[in-house]
Amino acid sequence: MKQFLKWFGIFFLVFLVIIAAAAFLGLKKTENLTIQSVDLRQVPDGEYSGSYQGFRFTNIVEVMVKDHAIVEINILKTQRAELSETLKQEVIADQSPVIDMVSGATLDQNAFLKAVENALTQAIDIAAQD
């Protein structure tokens, strides 16, 4: 029984170390994201889905484009709804996922904006294939 408890404890400790390492890497990945500007002249009218996932930061959005302008963003999944609503309004107002930073929300903001960027770049990729 002592041998079992010893091995169980070692297994549990290794498990915790792996989880902590994954969490740290996910945080760093999200913290270091670069949000790129997207040329909306290349984005045809339509509705495009985009997502970003890094550790606990999962965002899924649908971006609607009409006449090469972002007209709406539907937030399908986010961790911070109030922040995402604010970011959504700023992206629509600026017509770009590159906006001024919201103080104290770098990771959540990066995750949301990367999802928007991914939706728009996916639209350009789809248009280029046609």
PyMOL commands that set and color helices and strands:
alter all, ss='L'
color gray80, all
select helices_A, chain A and resi 2-31+40-42+81-94+106-129
alter helices_A, ss='H'
color red, helices_A
select strands_A, chain A and resi 46-54+57-66+69-77
alter strands_A, ss='S'
color yellow, strands_A
deselect
rebuild
show_as cartoon
